[in-house]
Amino acid sequence: MLKRPLSFDDIPLVLTVEELMPILSIGRNTAFKLVSSGQIRSIRAGKHIRILKNDLRQFLEDGGRLSGGTGTNSAWTDDAPAFTLEDDSCRVAKGGYDDAAR
């Protein structure tokens, strides 16, 4: 694991996910979840994910809440059909589950 910076000024302008981990004291899976969910905005350069220092600052100032944008994976969240538990309960109310669809 990389060394944890002592101040915000010590953080580079562009971070990798691995460099983000010690800053937030989180593991690899959590770091990737924050990025893929868009909670921390990121940019993709080929297969590489990069987090801008200002986007990390915004995440910290927002207290870790999603603030409008969805990082590199907007197609996963914004364009995906919405699914709620109500959809399932409506199917039950309309005559049960469609076993053929399973």
N, CA, C and O atoms as a GROMACS GRO file, in nm:
protein
  408
    1MET      N    1   0.084  -0.118   0.000
    1MET     CA    2   0.000   0.000   0.000
    1MET      C    3   0.088   0.124   0.000
    1MET      O    4   0.196   0.126   0.060
    2LEU      N    5   0.041   0.226  -0.068
    2LEU     CA    6   0.119   0.350  -0.077
    2LEU      C    7   0.113   0.426   0.055
    2LEU      O    8   0.023   0.406   0.136
    3LYS      N    9   0.209   0.514   0.072
    3LYS     CA   10   0.216   0.596   0.193
    3LYS      C   11   0.104   0.700   0.192
    3LYS      O   12   0.074   0.760   0.089
    4ARG      N   13   0.044   0.720   0.307
    4ARG     CA   14  -0.065   0.815   0.320
    4ARG      C   15  -0.009   0.958   0.326
    4ARG      O   16   0.083   0.984   0.403
    5PRO      N   17  -0.064   1.051   0.244
    5PRO     CA   18  -0.015   1.190   0.248
    5PRO      C   19  -0.050   1.257   0.380
    5PRO      O   20  -0.151   1.224   0.444
    6LEU      N   21   0.034   1.350   0.421
    6LEU     CA   22   0.013   1.418   0.549
    6LEU      C   23  -0.078   1.540   0.537
    6LEU      O   24  -0.136   1.582   0.637
    7SER      N   25  -0.089   1.597   0.417
    7SER     CA   26  -0.179   1.711   0.397
    7SER      C   27  -0.238   1.703   0.257
    7SER      O   28  -0.190   1.629   0.172
    8PHE      N   29  -0.344   1.780   0.236
    8PHE     CA   30  -0.409   1.779   0.106
    8PHE      C   31  -0.314   1.831  -0.003
    8PHE      O   32  -0.324   1.790  -0.118
    9ASP      N   33  -0.224   1.919   0.034
    9ASP     CA   34  -0.127   1.972  -0.062
    9ASP      C   35  -0.030   1.864  -0.112
    9ASP      O   36   0.026   1.878  -0.220
   10ASP      N   37  -0.011   1.758  -0.034
   10ASP     CA   38   0.079   1.649  -0.073
   10ASP      C   39   0.017   1.555  -0.177
   10ASP      O   40   0.087   1.472  -0.235
   11ILE      N   41  -0.113   1.567  -0.200
   11ILE     CA   42  -0.182   1.479  -0.294
   11ILE      C   43  -0.155   1.528  -0.436
   11ILE      O   44  -0.165   1.648  -0.462
   12PRO      N   45  -0.121   1.438  -0.528
   12PRO     CA   46  -0.097   1.480  -0.666
   12PRO      C   47  -0.225   1.527  -0.734
   12PRO      O   48  -0.335   1.497  -0.687
   13LEU      N   49  -0.211   1.602  -0.843
   13LEU     CA   50  -0.328   1.654  -0.914
   13LEU      C   51  -0.414   1.544  -0.974
   13LEU      O   52  -0.535   1.559  -0.984
   14VAL      N   53  -0.351   1.435  -1.015
   14VAL     CA   54  -0.422   1.322  -1.074
   14VAL      C   55  -0.384   1.196  -0.997
   14VAL      O   56  -0.266   1.167  -0.976
   15LEU      N   57  -0.487   1.121  -0.955
   15LEU     CA   58  -0.466   1.002  -0.873
   15LEU      C   59  -0.509   0.876  -0.946
   15LEU      O   60  -0.598   0.879  -1.031
   16THR      N   61  -0.446   0.765  -0.912
   16THR     CA   62  -0.496   0.635  -0.952
   16THR      C   63  -0.586   0.585  -0.839
   16THR      O   64  -0.588   0.643  -0.730
   17VAL      N   65  -0.658   0.478  -0.865
   17VAL     CA   66  -0.742   0.419  -0.759
   17VAL      C   67  -0.654   0.369  -0.645
   17VAL      O   68  -0.691   0.380  -0.528
   18GLU      N   69  -0.538   0.315  -0.679
   18GLU     CA   70  -0.446   0.266  -0.576
   18GLU      C   71  -0.395   0.380  -0.488
   18GLU      O   72  -0.373   0.361  -0.368
   19GLU      N   73  -0.376   0.499  -0.545
   19GLU     CA   74  -0.332   0.614  -0.467
   19GLU      C   75  -0.446   0.671  -0.383
   19GLU      O   76  -0.422   0.735  -0.280
   20LEU      N   77  -0.568   0.648  -0.425
   20LEU     CA   78  -0.685   0.694  -0.350
   20LEU      C   79  -0.706   0.614  -0.221
   20LEU      O   80  -0.751   0.668  -0.121
   21MET      N   81  -0.672   0.487  -0.226
   21MET     CA   82  -0.698   0.397  -0.113
   21MET      C   83  -0.637   0.445   0.019
   21MET      O   84  -0.710   0.454   0.118
   22PRO      N   85  -0.508   0.476   0.027
   22PRO     CA   86  -0.455   0.520   0.157
   22PRO      C   87  -0.505   0.659   0.199
   22PRO      O   88  -0.509   0.689   0.318
   23ILE      N   89  -0.542   0.741   0.104
   23ILE     CA   90  -0.592   0.875   0.138
   23ILE      C   91  -0.722   0.864   0.216
   23ILE      O   92  -0.743   0.935   0.315
   24LEU      N   93  -0.810   0.774   0.172
   24LEU     CA   94  -0.940   0.757   0.238
   24LEU      C   95  -0.940   0.642   0.339
   24LEU      O   96  -1.041   0.617   0.404
   25SER      N   97  -0.827   0.574   0.351
   25SER     CA   98  -0.815   0.457   0.440
   25SER      C   99  -0.921   0.353   0.408
   25SER      O  100  -0.993   0.305   0.495
   26ILE      N  101  -0.929   0.318   0.280
   26ILE     CA  102  -1.025   0.219   0.234
   26ILE      C  103  -0.952   0.113   0.152
   26ILE      O  104  -0.838   0.133   0.109
   27GLY      N  105  -1.018   0.003   0.130
   27GLY     CA  106  -0.962  -0.105   0.050
   27GLY      C  107  -0.987  -0.085  -0.098
   27GLY      O  108  -1.055   0.008  -0.140
   28ARG      N  109  -0.931  -0.175  -0.176
   28ARG     CA  110  -0.939  -0.168  -0.322
   28ARG      C  111  -1.084  -0.180  -0.371
   28ARG      O  112  -1.127  -0.101  -0.455
   29ASN      N  113  -1.159  -0.277  -0.320
   29ASN     CA  114  -1.297  -0.295  -0.364
   29ASN      C  115  -1.382  -0.172  -0.335
   29ASN      O  116  -1.461  -0.130  -0.420
   30THR      N  117  -1.367  -0.114  -0.218
   30THR     CA  118  -1.443   0.006  -0.182
   30THR      C  119  -1.406   0.122  -0.272
   30THR      O  120  -1.492   0.199  -0.315
   31ALA      N  121  -1.277   0.136  -0.300
   31ALA     CA  122  -1.232   0.245  -0.387
   31ALA      C  123  -1.293   0.231  -0.526
   31ALA      O  124  -1.340   0.329  -0.584
   32PHE      N  125  -1.292   0.110  -0.580
   32PHE     CA  126  -1.350   0.090  -0.712
   32PHE      C  127  -1.502   0.109  -0.711
   32PHE      O  128  -1.558   0.157  -0.809
   33LYS      N  129  -1.568   0.074  -0.602
   33LYS     CA  130  -1.713   0.096  -0.592
   33LYS      C  131  -1.746   0.246  -0.591
   33LYS      O  132  -1.841   0.289  -0.656
   34LEU      N  133  -1.667   0.325  -0.518
   34LEU     CA  134  -1.688   0.469  -0.515
   34LEU      C  135  -1.673   0.531  -0.653
   34LEU      O  136  -1.748   0.621  -0.690
   35VAL      N  137  -1.576   0.482  -0.728
   35VAL     CA  138  -1.551   0.535  -0.862
   35VAL      C  139  -1.657   0.486  -0.960
   35VAL      O  140  -1.712   0.566  -1.036
   36SER      N  141  -1.687   0.356  -0.959
   36SER     CA  142  -1.781   0.302  -1.057
   36SER      C  143  -1.923   0.351  -1.032
   36SER      O  144  -2.002   0.362  -1.126
   37SER      N  145  -1.958   0.381  -0.907
   37SER     CA  146  -2.092   0.433  -0.877
   37SER      C  147  -2.103   0.582  -0.909
   37SER      O  148  -2.213   0.636  -0.915
   38GLY      N  149  -1.989   0.646  -0.929
   38GLY     CA  150  -1.991   0.789  -0.959
   38GLY      C  151  -1.986   0.877  -0.835
   38GLY      O  152  -1.991   0.999  -0.846
   39GLN      N  153  -1.975   0.816  -0.718
   39GLN     CA  154  -1.966   0.898  -0.596
   39GLN      C  155  -1.839   0.982  -0.598
   39GLN      O  156  -1.838   1.096  -0.551
   40ILE      N  157  -1.734   0.925  -0.654
   40ILE     CA  158  -1.612   1.002  -0.681
   40ILE      C  159  -1.601   1.008  -0.832
   40ILE      O  160  -1.585   0.905  -0.898
   41ARG      N  161  -1.608   1.127  -0.888
   41ARG     CA  162  -1.597   1.143  -1.033
   41ARG      C  163  -1.459   1.100  -1.078
   41ARG      O  164  -1.361   1.117  -1.006
   42SER      N  165  -1.453   1.046  -1.197
   42SER     CA  166  -1.326   0.999  -1.251
   42SER      C  167  -1.326   1.013  -1.401
   42SER      O  168  -1.430   1.038  -1.464
   43ILE      N  169  -1.207   0.998  -1.458
   43ILE     CA  170  -1.195   0.998  -1.603
   43ILE      C  171  -1.127   0.868  -1.642
   43ILE      O  172  -1.052   0.809  -1.564
   44ARG      N  173  -1.155   0.824  -1.762
   44ARG     CA  174  -1.096   0.700  -1.810
   44ARG      C  175  -1.007   0.734  -1.929
   44ARG      O  176  -1.048   0.802  -2.023
   45ALA      N  177  -0.885   0.684  -1.922
   45ALA     CA  178  -0.790   0.698  -2.032
   45ALA      C  179  -0.755   0.555  -2.075
   45ALA      O  180  -0.669   0.491  -2.016
   46GLY      N  181  -0.824   0.507  -2.178
   46GLY     CA  182  -0.808   0.368  -2.217
   46GLY      C  183  -0.863   0.279  -2.108
   46GLY      O  184  -0.980   0.291  -2.071
   47LYS      N  185  -0.780   0.191  -2.055
   47LYS     CA  186  -0.821   0.103  -1.946
   47LYS      C  187  -0.792   0.162  -1.808
   47LYS      O  188  -0.827   0.104  -1.706
   48HIS      N  189  -0.729   0.278  -1.807
   48HIS     CA  190  -0.685   0.338  -1.681
   48HIS      C  191  -0.789   0.436  -1.627
   48HIS      O  192  -0.847   0.513  -1.702
   49ILE      N  193  -0.810   0.430  -1.497
   49ILE     CA  194  -0.903   0.522  -1.429
   49ILE      C  195  -0.818   0.624  -1.354
   49ILE      O  196  -0.723   0.589  -1.284
   50ARG      N  197  -0.855   0.751  -1.369
   50ARG     CA  198  -0.785   0.858  -1.299
   50ARG      C  199  -0.886   0.946  -1.226
   50ARG      O  200  -0.994   0.974  -1.277
   51ILE      N  201  -0.849   0.989  -1.107
   51ILE     CA  202  -0.932   1.077  -1.026
   51ILE      C  203  -0.860   1.209  -1.011
   51ILE      O  204  -0.744   1.213  -0.970
   52LEU      N  205  -0.928   1.316  -1.045
   52LEU     CA  206  -0.868   1.449  -1.029
   52LEU      C  207  -0.876   1.491  -0.884
   52LEU      O  208  -0.973   1.462  -0.814
   53LYS      N  209  -0.774   1.560  -0.839
   53LYS     CA  210  -0.767   1.607  -0.701
   53LYS      C  211  -0.890   1.691  -0.665
   53LYS      O  212  -0.942   1.680  -0.554
   54ASN      N  213  -0.936   1.774  -0.758
   54ASN     CA  214  -1.054   1.856  -0.732
   54ASN      C  215  -1.181   1.773  -0.715
   54ASN      O  216  -1.269   1.809  -0.637
   55ASP      N  217  -1.191   1.660  -0.787
   55ASP     CA  218  -1.306   1.571  -0.771
   55ASP      C  219  -1.302   1.500  -0.636
   55ASP      O  220  -1.406   1.477  -0.575
   56LEU      N  221  -1.183   1.466  -0.589
   56LEU     CA  222  -1.169   1.409  -0.455
   56LEU      C  223  -1.209   1.513  -0.351
   56LEU      O  224  -1.279   1.481  -0.254
   57ARG      N  225  -1.165   1.636  -0.371
   57ARG     CA  226  -1.202   1.743  -0.278
   57ARG      C  227  -1.354   1.760  -0.273
   57ARG      O  228  -1.412   1.775  -0.165
   58GLN      N  229  -1.418   1.758  -0.390
   58GLN     CA  230  -1.564   1.773  -0.397
   58GLN      C  231  -1.633   1.659  -0.322
   58GLN      O  232  -1.730   1.682  -0.249
   59PHE      N  233  -1.585   1.537  -0.339
   59PHE     CA  234  -1.640   1.420  -0.269
   59PHE      C  235  -1.630   1.440  -0.118
   59PHE      O  236  -1.726   1.415  -0.045
   60LEU      N  237  -1.514   1.486  -0.072
   60LEU     CA  238  -1.495   1.506   0.072
   60LEU      C  239  -1.580   1.621   0.125
   60LEU      O  240  -1.635   1.611   0.235
   61GLU      N  241  -1.593   1.729   0.049
   61GLU     CA  242  -1.676   1.842   0.092
   61GLU      C  243  -1.823   1.805   0.096
   61GLU      O  244  -1.898   1.857   0.179
   62ASP      N  245  -1.866   1.717   0.006
   62ASP     CA  246  -2.006   1.674   0.002
   62ASP      C  247  -2.035   1.566   0.106
   62ASP      O  248  -2.148   1.521   0.118
   63GLY      N  249  -1.935   1.526   0.179
   63GLY     CA  250  -1.955   1.424   0.281
   63GLY      C  251  -1.977   1.286   0.222
   63GLY      O  252  -2.038   1.201   0.287
   64GLY      N  253  -1.929   1.263   0.100
   64GLY     CA  254  -1.942   1.132   0.038
   64GLY      C  255  -2.074   1.109  -0.032
   64GLY      O  256  -2.102   0.997  -0.075
   65ARG      N  257  -2.155   1.212  -0.046
   65ARG     CA  258  -2.284   1.197  -0.115
   65ARG      C  259  -2.267   1.224  -0.263
   65ARG      O  260  -2.179   1.298  -0.305
   66LEU      N  261  -2.353   1.161  -0.342
   66LEU     CA  262  -2.354   1.181  -0.486
   66LEU      C  263  -2.400   1.323  -0.514
   66LEU      O  264  -2.505   1.365  -0.465
   67SER      N  265  -2.323   1.398  -0.594
   67SER     CA  266  -2.356   1.538  -0.617
   67SER      C  267  -2.376   1.566  -0.766
   67SER      O  268  -2.289   1.624  -0.830
   68GLY      N  269  -2.488   1.523  -0.819
   68GLY     CA  270  -2.520   1.556  -0.957
   68GLY      C  271  -2.459   1.465  -1.060
   68GLY      O  272  -2.532   1.394  -1.129
   69GLY      N  273  -2.329   1.463  -1.075
   69GLY     CA  274  -2.266   1.387  -1.180
   69GLY      C  275  -2.244   1.243  -1.143
   69GLY      O  276  -2.246   1.205  -1.026
   70THR      N  277  -2.223   1.164  -1.244
   70THR     CA  278  -2.190   1.025  -1.221
   70THR      C  279  -2.063   0.994  -1.298
   70THR      O  280  -2.070   0.967  -1.418
   71GLY      N  281  -1.953   0.996  -1.236
   71GLY     CA  282  -1.821   0.966  -1.288
   71GLY      C  283  -1.812   0.910  -1.429
   71GLY      O  284  -1.881   0.956  -1.519
   72THR      N  285  -1.728   0.813  -1.447
   72THR     CA  286  -1.703   0.758  -1.580
   72THR      C  287  -1.814   0.667  -1.627
   72THR      O  288  -1.821   0.637  -1.746
   73ASN      N  289  -1.901   0.623  -1.539
   73ASN     CA  290  -1.995   0.519  -1.574
   73ASN      C  291  -2.138   0.568  -1.577
   73ASN      O  292  -2.228   0.501  -1.525
   74SER      N  293  -2.162   0.683  -1.638
   74SER     CA  294  -2.297   0.738  -1.642
   74SER      C  295  -2.392   0.645  -1.716
   74SER      O  296  -2.511   0.640  -1.683
   75ALA      N  297  -2.342   0.571  -1.814
   75ALA     CA  298  -2.429   0.479  -1.888
   75ALA      C  299  -2.482   0.369  -1.797
   75ALA      O  300  -2.593   0.321  -1.818
   76TRP      N  301  -2.406   0.329  -1.698
   76TRP     CA  302  -2.451   0.223  -1.608
   76TRP      C  303  -2.563   0.270  -1.519
   76TRP      O  304  -2.650   0.190  -1.482
   77THR      N  305  -2.564   0.397  -1.483
   77THR     CA  306  -2.662   0.444  -1.386
   77THR      C  307  -2.774   0.525  -1.450
   77THR      O  308  -2.891   0.503  -1.419
   78ASP      N  309  -2.742   0.617  -1.539
   78ASP     CA  310  -2.844   0.706  -1.594
   78ASP      C  311  -2.930   0.640  -1.700
   78ASP      O  312  -3.050   0.666  -1.706
   79ASP      N  313  -2.872   0.555  -1.785
   79ASP     CA  314  -2.945   0.496  -1.895
   79ASP      C  315  -3.008   0.362  -1.860
   79ASP      O  316  -3.091   0.310  -1.935
   80ALA      N  317  -2.971   0.307  -1.747
   80ALA     CA  318  -3.025   0.177  -1.709
   80ALA      C  319  -3.171   0.192  -1.668
   80ALA      O  320  -3.208   0.292  -1.606
   81PRO      N  321  -3.254   0.094  -1.704
   81PRO     CA  322  -3.394   0.103  -1.664
   81PRO      C  323  -3.407   0.098  -1.512
   81PRO      O  324  -3.338   0.021  -1.446
   82ALA      N  325  -3.493   0.179  -1.461
   82ALA     CA  326  -3.513   0.184  -1.317
   82ALA      C  327  -3.585   0.058  -1.271
   82ALA      O  328  -3.681   0.014  -1.335
   83PHE      N  329  -3.540   0.000  -1.162
   83PHE     CA  330  -3.606  -0.116  -1.106
   83PHE      C  331  -3.629  -0.089  -0.959
   83PHE      O  332  -3.538  -0.048  -0.887
   84THR      N  333  -3.748  -0.111  -0.915
   84THR     CA  334  -3.780  -0.095  -0.774
   84THR      C  335  -3.854  -0.219  -0.727
   84THR      O  336  -3.898  -0.300  -0.808
   85LEU      N  337  -3.865  -0.231  -0.599
   85LEU     CA  338  -3.942  -0.344  -0.544
   85LEU      C  339  -4.089  -0.332  -0.580
   85LEU      O  340  -4.160  -0.432  -0.584
   86GLU      N  341  -4.135  -0.209  -0.608
   86GLU     CA  342  -4.274  -0.190  -0.648
   86GLU      C  343  -4.303  -0.263  -0.778
   86GLU      O  344  -4.412  -0.316  -0.796
   87ASP      N  345  -4.206  -0.267  -0.870
   87ASP     CA  346  -4.225  -0.339  -0.995
   87ASP      C  347  -4.260  -0.484  -0.968
   87ASP      O  348  -4.350  -0.540  -1.032
   88ASP      N  349  -4.191  -0.546  -0.873
   88ASP     CA  350  -4.215  -0.685  -0.840
   88ASP      C  351  -4.351  -0.703  -0.774
   88ASP      O  352  -4.424  -0.796  -0.806
   89SER      N  353  -4.386  -0.613  -0.681
   89SER     CA  354  -4.513  -0.626  -0.612
   89SER      C  355  -4.630  -0.599  -0.705
   89SER      O  356  -4.738  -0.654  -0.685
   90CYS      N  357  -4.611  -0.515  -0.806
   90CYS     CA  358  -4.718  -0.489  -0.902
   90CYS      C  359  -4.745  -0.614  -0.985
   90CYS      O  360  -4.859  -0.644  -1.019
   91ARG      N  361  -4.638  -0.687  -1.018
   91ARG     CA  362  -4.654  -0.809  -1.094
   91ARG      C  363  -4.734  -0.911  -1.013
   91ARG      O  364  -4.818  -0.982  -1.068
   92VAL      N  365  -4.708  -0.919  -0.883
   92VAL     CA  366  -4.781  -1.010  -0.797
   92VAL      C  367  -4.928  -0.970  -0.791
   92VAL      O  368  -5.017  -1.056  -0.798
   93ALA      N  369  -4.955  -0.841  -0.779
   93ALA     CA  370  -5.093  -0.793  -0.771
   93ALA      C  371  -5.169  -0.817  -0.900
   93ALA      O  372  -5.291  -0.829  -0.898
   94LYS      N  373  -5.100  -0.822  -1.012
   94LYS     CA  374  -5.166  -0.838  -1.142
   94LYS      C  375  -5.185  -0.985  -1.180
   94LYS      O  376  -5.229  -1.014  -1.292
   95GLY      N  377  -5.154  -1.077  -1.090
   95GLY     CA  378  -5.180  -1.216  -1.122
   95GLY      C  379  -5.063  -1.310  -1.102
   95GLY      O  380  -5.066  -1.424  -1.147
   96GLY      N  381  -4.962  -1.262  -1.035
   96GLY     CA  382  -4.852  -1.352  -1.002
   96GLY      C  383  -4.731  -1.335  -1.090
   96GLY      O  384  -4.729  -1.254  -1.183
   97TYR      N  385  -4.631  -1.413  -1.059
   97TYR     CA  386  -4.506  -1.408  -1.133
   97TYR      C  387  -4.520  -1.478  -1.268
   97TYR      O  388  -4.595  -1.574  -1.281
   98ASP      N  389  -4.448  -1.430  -1.364
   98ASP     CA  390  -4.445  -1.491  -1.494
   98ASP      C  391  -4.331  -1.592  -1.496
   98ASP      O  392  -4.215  -1.556  -1.518
   99ASP      N  393  -4.363  -1.720  -1.472
   99ASP     CA  394  -4.259  -1.822  -1.464
   99ASP      C  395  -4.189  -1.844  -1.597
   99ASP      O  396  -4.073  -1.887  -1.600
  100ALA      N  397  -4.256  -1.817  -1.707
  100ALA     CA  398  -4.195  -1.835  -1.838
  100ALA      C  399  -4.081  -1.737  -1.861
  100ALA      O  400  -3.989  -1.765  -1.939
  101ALA      N  401  -4.086  -1.624  -1.796
  101ALA     CA  402  -3.983  -1.521  -1.812
  101ALA      C  403  -3.858  -1.554  -1.734
  101ALA      O  404  -3.754  -1.491  -1.755
  102ARG      N  405  -3.866  -1.650  -1.644
  102ARG     CA  406  -3.749  -1.682  -1.561
  102ARG      C  407  -3.660  -1.780  -1.626
  102ARG      O  408  -3.558  -1.817  -1.569
   0.00000   0.00000   0.00000
